[in-house]
Amino acid sequence: MRPTKLLLLVFTAFLLGCETSPPGVAPADAGPDRVDAESGGASPGFVVAYNELAREAGARILEQGGSAADAFIATTLVEYVIAPSGVTTLAGPLGVLVVEENGQVVSLEANMNAPESPEGRYDPAAPTIGDTALVPGAPRALEALSQRYGTLPWADVVEPARRIAEEGFVIDRNFAFGITSRRDVLERTEYGRETFFDAAGEPRRTGENFRQPVLAEFLARFAAEGADAVYTGAFAERFRDTVEAAGGAITLEELARYRVSFEEPWVLRYRDADVYSISGRAYGGAFVLMGLSALEHGGYSLNGRSEVDRLELLIRTARATYFEDWLFDARVAQREEVVARLA
């Protein structure tokens, strides 16, 4: 079944959806951060993302006859290659809302798993770099989207990111700032020093073409082997060894066992709209829904308020919601209990 729309919520901020305008006709609100797929056999659609290269990659996949899921995967992987620091990467979680052809909304939850061993869990009293490492969710999530909703071969949707990693892209100010601001971290490893700094040890600069051949090689394996390239084999062994050397503890078994979850999303009726969010162990969507519920039940409205008053109301609501400790408790697994709390 091809989804009519994919919504990425909470973890990475972009939207991919199908177009309602006629093929080749951009809607009136199309802006600079949006690329529309051309007509010519492919389903009309648009891609919205942080970076132009990512938007173009997704649009080309749509033009090739790919589904929304295919374009979403290609766009996301390119973002992973070119996004500056502070953006979730392939080593992180992923949360996706899928609107299927029949109108049903499905939540794909791929949060990160904490190490099973107590020795591998973060201890604020004695922190190490290794015990901040978690089992990633994004690789399995992207593969699951492709298997369930994709129409193009997996390798085809990975290729745009692999090619950009190999050929390079022009460093912008944000990327350059990311290198300088995280210099102490990037210089800790040989890979970091060779990739993000020049022969004189200076950070790569704005305007330079930035190539990542090691990442390109990894993405080639990812294209050939799927998510197993991350969770099993040589990469998984190196991941485990690196984490252990840094004071953490992740086993090959728990990497290999990682699975994503397709579930019913959380949904809240807010005024005249149904607001959906990712469910499962991801708390960000439930956090937003709790805030909206508080505004609704409190009779608060943003209409007729000054910008300052609106901001204050939102900050107070967010602060009160933050102290709902159950939102951050992964043990809250009973759907009925969460639904009751949101009501």
C-alpha positions in Angstrom: 0.0 0.0 0.0 1.4 3.4 -1.0 0.9 6.1 1.6 -0.7 9.3 0.4 1.4 11.3 2.9 4.3 11.0 5.3 4.6 13.3 8.3 7.9 13.3 10.2 7.2 14.6 13.7 9.2 15.5 16.7 12.7 14.2 15.8 13.4 15.9 12.5 11.6 18.9 11.2 10.4 18.5 7.7 7.2 17.4 6.0 6.8 15.3 2.9 3.3 15.0 1.4 1.4 14.5 -1.8 0.2 17.4 -3.8 -3.5 18.3 -4.3 -2.9 20.7 -7.2 -2.9 19.5 -10.8 0.4 18.0 -12.0 3.1 20.6 -12.7 1.1 23.4 -11.0 2.7 24.7 -7.8 0.2 25.8 -5.1 0.1 29.5 -4.2 1.9 29.0 -0.9 5.0 27.3 -2.3 8.0 28.9 -0.7 11.8 28.8 -1.0 12.0 25.7 1.3 9.8 23.6 -0.9 10.5 21.7 -4.2 7.6 20.4 -6.3 8.0 17.3 -8.4 7.5 17.8 -12.1 4.7 16.2 -14.0 5.4 13.3 -16.4 4.0 10.1 -15.1 4.9 10.5 -11.5 2.4 11.3 -8.8 2.4 15.0 -8.2 4.0 15.9 -4.9 6.2 18.2 -2.9 9.1 18.0 -0.6 9.9 20.3 2.3 13.3 20.0 4.1 16.0 22.1 5.6 18.5 21.9 2.8 18.1 22.4 -1.0 20.1 19.3 -1.9 17.8 17.2 0.3 14.6 18.7 -1.3 15.9 18.1 -4.8 16.8 14.5 -4.0 13.3 13.8 -2.7 11.7 15.5 -5.7 13.7 13.5 -8.2 12.6 10.3 -6.5 9.0 11.3 -6.9 9.7 12.2 -10.6 11.1 8.7 -11.0 7.8 7.2 -9.9 8.8 6.6 -6.3 6.3 6.7 -3.5 6.1 9.3 -0.7 8.0 6.8 1.4 10.8 6.5 -1.1 11.1 10.3 -1.4 11.0 10.6 2.4 13.9 8.1 2.8 16.1 9.8 0.1 15.4 13.3 1.6 16.2 12.1 5.1 19.4 10.4 4.2 20.7 13.4 2.3 19.9 15.5 5.4 22.0 13.1 7.5 24.9 13.7 5.1 24.8 17.5 4.8 23.0 18.8 8.0 25.1 20.7 10.5 25.6 19.7 14.1 22.5 19.6 16.3 20.4 17.7 13.8 19.4 14.0 14.5 21.4 11.6 12.4 21.3 8.0 11.3 22.6 7.1 14.7 19.5 8.5 16.4 15.8 7.8 16.6 13.1 8.4 14.1 9.4 9.0 14.4 7.0 9.0 11.4 3.3 9.5 10.9 2.0 7.8 7.7 -1.4 8.7 6.2 -2.3 5.7 4.1 -4.5 5.7 1.0 -7.6 4.7 3.0 -7.1 7.7 5.3 -5.8 5.6 8.2 -3.0 7.2 10.2 -0.2 4.9 11.3 2.6 5.8 13.7 6.1 4.4 13.1 8.1 4.6 16.4 11.8 3.9 16.3 13.2 5.3 19.5 16.7 4.4 20.7 17.2 1.6 23.1 19.2 2.0 26.3 21.8 -0.7 26.9 20.4 -3.8 28.7 23.4 -4.1 31.0 23.4 -1.7 34.0 27.1 -1.1 33.3 26.2 0.5 30.0 23.6 2.9 31.3 24.3 6.6 31.9 25.4 7.3 35.5 25.4 11.1 36.3 27.6 10.4 39.3 30.3 8.8 37.1 29.6 9.7 33.5 31.6 8.4 30.5 31.4 9.0 26.8 30.6 5.3 26.2 27.6 5.2 28.5 25.9 7.9 26.4 25.7 5.5 23.4 22.4 4.0 22.6 21.1 1.4 20.1 19.9 3.5 17.1 16.5 3.3 15.6 16.7 5.3 12.3 18.3 2.7 10.1 15.7 0.0 10.8 12.9 2.6 10.6 13.9 3.8 7.1 14.2 0.2 5.9 10.8 -0.7 7.4 9.2 2.3 5.5 10.8 1.1 2.3 9.6 -2.5 2.8 6.1 -1.5 3.7 5.4 1.5 1.5 8.3 1.8 -1.0 8.1 1.2 -4.8 11.7 1.8 -5.9 14.6 -0.5 -5.0 16.2 0.3 -1.7 19.6 1.1 -3.3 18.0 3.7 -5.6 16.7 5.7 -2.6 20.0 5.5 -0.8 22.0 6.5 -3.8 21.5 10.3 -3.7 23.0 10.5 -0.2 25.9 8.2 -1.1 26.7 10.3 -4.2 26.7 13.6 -2.2 28.9 12.0 0.4 31.4 10.9 -2.3 31.3 14.0 -4.5 30.9 16.5 -1.8 28.8 19.6 -1.2 29.6 23.3 -0.5 30.0 24.1 3.2 27.7 26.8 4.3 28.0 29.0 7.4 25.9 26.7 9.6 28.0 23.7 8.8 31.2 25.6 9.3 30.0 26.8 12.6 29.1 23.3 13.6 32.7 22.2 13.0 34.3 25.0 15.0 31.8 24.8 17.8 32.3 21.0 18.2 36.0 21.1 17.5 37.0 19.5 20.9 34.8 16.5 20.0 35.7 16.1 16.4 39.5 16.2 17.1 39.3 13.2 19.5 39.4 10.6 16.6 41.5 10.1 13.6 38.4 10.1 11.4 37.3 13.4 12.8 40.6 15.1 12.3 41.0 13.8 8.8 37.5 14.6 7.7 36.6 18.0 9.3 40.1 19.6 9.4 42.6 20.4 6.7 46.3 19.4 6.6 47.2 22.3 8.8 44.7 21.3 11.4 42.3 24.1 10.7 38.5 23.6 10.4 37.0 23.2 7.0 35.7 26.6 5.8 32.6 28.1 4.3 32.7 27.7 0.5 34.9 24.6 0.5 33.7 21.4 -1.2 33.3 18.9 1.6 33.7 15.2 0.7 33.1 12.3 3.1 34.6 9.1 1.3 34.3 7.0 4.5 30.6 7.9 4.8 30.1 7.2 1.1 31.6 3.7 1.6 29.3 3.1 4.6 26.2 4.2 2.6 27.2 1.9 -0.2 27.1 -1.0 2.3 23.8 0.4 3.6 22.4 0.3 0.1 23.6 -3.2 -0.5 22.8 -4.8 2.8 20.0 -2.7 4.3 19.8 -2.0 8.0 21.8 -5.2 8.7 24.9 -3.1 7.7 24.4 -1.2 11.0 23.0 -3.9 13.4 25.1 -6.9 12.4 28.5 -7.8 11.0 31.7 -5.8 11.0 30.1 -2.4 11.7 28.2 -3.7 14.7 31.4 -5.3 16.1 33.3 -2.0 15.7 30.4 -0.1 17.3 30.4 -2.4 20.3 34.2 -2.2 20.7 34.2 1.6 20.4 31.5 1.9 23.0 33.3 -0.5 25.4 36.6 1.3 25.0 34.8 4.5 26.0 33.4 3.0 29.1 30.0 1.8 27.9 28.4 -1.6 27.2 26.3 -2.6 24.2 26.2 -6.2 23.0 25.9 -7.6 19.5 22.8 -9.4 20.6 20.9 -6.3 21.5 21.9 -4.6 18.3 20.7 -7.5 16.2 17.4 -7.7 18.1 16.4 -4.1 17.5 13.0 -3.8 15.8 10.7 -0.8 15.0 7.0 -0.6 15.9 4.0 0.3 13.7 1.2 1.4 16.1 -1.9 3.5 16.4 -0.9 7.2 16.9 -2.0 9.3 19.7 -4.8 11.6 18.7 -6.5 14.6 20.3 -9.5 16.5 19.2 -8.5 20.1 19.6 -11.3 22.5 18.7 -12.3 21.6 15.2 -9.2 19.5 14.3 -7.9 16.0 15.0 -4.2 16.3 16.0 -2.1 13.2 15.6 1.3 12.4 17.1 3.7 9.5 17.2 2.9 7.0 19.9 4.9 4.2 21.5 7.9 5.3 23.6 8.3 8.7 21.9 7.1 11.3 24.4 7.4 14.5 22.2 4.1 14.1 20.5 2.3 13.3 23.7 3.9 16.3 25.3 2.4 18.6 22.6 -1.0 16.9 22.9 -1.0 17.4 26.6 -0.3 21.1 26.2 -3.1 21.5 23.7 -5.4 19.6 26.0 -4.5 21.9 28.9 -5.3 25.0 26.7 -8.6 23.4 25.6 -9.8 22.4 29.0 -8.7 25.6 30.6 -10.7 27.6 28.1 -7.6 29.5 27.0 -7.4 31.1 23.5 -4.6 32.7 21.7 -6.9 34.9 19.8 -7.2 38.5 20.8 -4.0 38.4 22.8 -0.8 40.4 22.1 2.2 38.5 20.9 3.8 38.8 24.3 0.7 37.4 26.0 0.5 34.5 23.6 4.2 33.7 24.2 3.7 33.8 27.9 0.7 31.5 27.8 2.5 29.0 25.6 5.6 29.0 27.9 3.5 28.6 31.0 1.6 25.7 29.4 4.8 24.0 28.2 6.3 24.4 31.6 3.3 22.9 33.4 3.2 20.0 30.9 6.9 19.3 31.4 6.3 18.4 35.0 3.9 15.6 34.0 6.6 13.0 34.8 4.7 10.1 33.3 5.4 11.6 29.8 9.0 10.6 30.2 8.5 7.2 31.7 9.0 4.4 29.2 7.2 2.1 31.6 3.8 3.8 30.8 2.9 1.2 28.2 -0.9 0.8 28.7 -2.6 2.6 25.8 -5.8 3.1 27.8 -3.9 4.9 30.5 -2.2 7.3 28.1 -5.5 8.0 26.3 -7.2 8.7 29.6 -4.5 11.1 30.6 -4.7 13.0 27.3 -8.4 13.3 27.7 
